Amino acid sequence: MQTIPDMLREGRAIWGDQKLTLGQIIVRLGVGVGDLCRYERNAEKDASSHSPDELKKEMGNVIFSMIRWCDDLGYDPEECVRLAIESQKRFAAQNTRR
């Protein structure tokens, strides 16, 4: 399994060193989310491309790209993940019915 730094290096090898702006990132993220939405909508015209592997690929695209996009904005992707984990733990603890 690759580490986040490994994936960042591989992403840079694929896409180069150009840094995207937040706006450019949002547009590209929207494309990825749109692909997931189309999968869920399951329109007849899209059915032939739907498979578990296709869904896994789309989920992976969002994850793999987000690592590079964190770096584009000058953020350490590992720190971003740590902050997200802490935030989700706090949210879940405050919103869990007991």
C-alpha positions as a Python dict, from the first residue, in 0.01 Angstrom:
ca = {
    (1, 'M'): (0, 0, 0),
    (2, 'Q'): (136, 340, -94),
    (3, 'T'): (172, 612, 164),
    (4, 'I'): (29, 959, 116),
    (5, 'P'): (374, 1101, 29),
    (6, 'D'): (417, 819, -227),
    (7, 'M'): (81, 904, -384),
    (8, 'L'): (170, 1273, -393),
    (9, 'R'): (496, 1195, -576),
    (10, 'E'): (312, 969, -820),
    (11, 'G'): (42, 1232, -878),
    (12, 'R'): (310, 1490, -954),
    (13, 'A'): (480, 1246, -1192),
    (14, 'I'): (150, 1206, -1375),
    (15, 'W'): (27, 1567, -1375),
    (16, 'G'): (345, 1772, -1331),
    (17, 'D'): (418, 2052, -1090),
    (18, 'Q'): (145, 2297, -1195),
    (19, 'K'): (-46, 2416, -889),
    (20, 'L'): (-421, 2463, -923),
    (21, 'T'): (-616, 2740, -752),
    (22, 'L'): (-903, 2665, -518),
    (23, 'G'): (-1150, 2750, -794),
    (24, 'Q'): (-981, 2513, -1038),
    (25, 'I'): (-983, 2241, -774),
    (26, 'I'): (-1353, 2291, -700),
    (27, 'V'): (-1441, 2252, -1069),
    (28, 'R'): (-1241, 1930, -1095),
    (29, 'L'): (-1385, 1796, -769),
    (30, 'G'): (-1730, 1871, -907),
    (31, 'V'): (-1655, 1649, -1204),
    (32, 'G'): (-1560, 1363, -971),
    (33, 'V'): (-1869, 1411, -755),
    (34, 'G'): (-2079, 1432, -1072),
    (35, 'D'): (-1941, 1097, -1186),
    (36, 'L'): (-2046, 948, -851),
    (37, 'C'): (-2390, 1108, -883),
    (38, 'R'): (-2437, 963, -1230),
    (39, 'Y'): (-2345, 622, -1093),
    (40, 'E'): (-2608, 655, -819),
    (41, 'R'): (-2871, 796, -1056),
    (42, 'N'): (-2822, 482, -1263),
    (43, 'A'): (-2981, 618, -1579),
    (44, 'E'): (-3036, 363, -1851),
    (45, 'K'): (-2783, 537, -2079),
    (46, 'D'): (-2511, 493, -1813),
    (47, 'A'): (-2596, 138, -1700),
    (48, 'S'): (-2347, -30, -1932),
    (49, 'S'): (-2055, 146, -1762),
    (50, 'H'): (-2165, 70, -1405),
    (51, 'S'): (-1969, -194, -1222),
    (52, 'P'): (-1811, -227, -879),
    (53, 'D'): (-1471, -159, -1037),
    (54, 'E'): (-1600, 163, -1197),
    (55, 'L'): (-1734, 287, -863),
    (56, 'K'): (-1407, 198, -689),
    (57, 'K'): (-1214, 386, -959),
    (58, 'E'): (-1429, 699, -914),
    (59, 'M'): (-1385, 689, -535),
    (60, 'G'): (-1011, 647, -585),
    (61, 'N'): (-999, 938, -829),
    (62, 'V'): (-1137, 1171, -564),
    (63, 'I'): (-895, 1043, -297),
    (64, 'F'): (-588, 1040, -521),
    (65, 'S'): (-658, 1384, -666),
    (66, 'M'): (-738, 1540, -328),
    (67, 'I'): (-389, 1452, -205),
    (68, 'R'): (-236, 1656, -486),
    (69, 'W'): (-488, 1937, -446),
    (70, 'C'): (-404, 1977, -76),
    (71, 'D'): (-43, 2022, -180),
    (72, 'D'): (-145, 2264, -459),
    (73, 'L'): (-288, 2493, -192),
    (74, 'G'): (26, 2464, 21),
    (75, 'Y'): (-119, 2219, 274),
    (76, 'D'): (40, 1898, 397),
    (77, 'P'): (-204, 1623, 290),
    (78, 'E'): (-121, 1413, 597),
    (79, 'E'): (-202, 1707, 826),
    (80, 'C'): (-530, 1762, 639),
    (81, 'V'): (-625, 1398, 699),
    (82, 'R'): (-530, 1417, 1068),
    (83, 'L'): (-742, 1731, 1111),
    (84, 'A'): (-1036, 1565, 935),
    (85, 'I'): (-1012, 1257, 1158),
    (86, 'E'): (-1007, 1470, 1473),
    (87, 'S'): (-1302, 1675, 1349),
    (88, 'Q'): (-1509, 1369, 1259),
    (89, 'K'): (-1438, 1211, 1598),
    (90, 'R'): (-1556, 1528, 1775),
    (91, 'F'): (-1865, 1554, 1555),
    (92, 'A'): (-1959, 1188, 1605),
    (93, 'A'): (-1908, 1212, 1982),
    (94, 'Q'): (-2130, 1519, 2003),
    (95, 'N'): (-2402, 1379, 1778),
    (96, 'T'): (-2431, 1018, 1888),
    (97, 'R'): (-2754, 927, 2058),
    (98, 'R'): (-2694, 720, 2363),
}
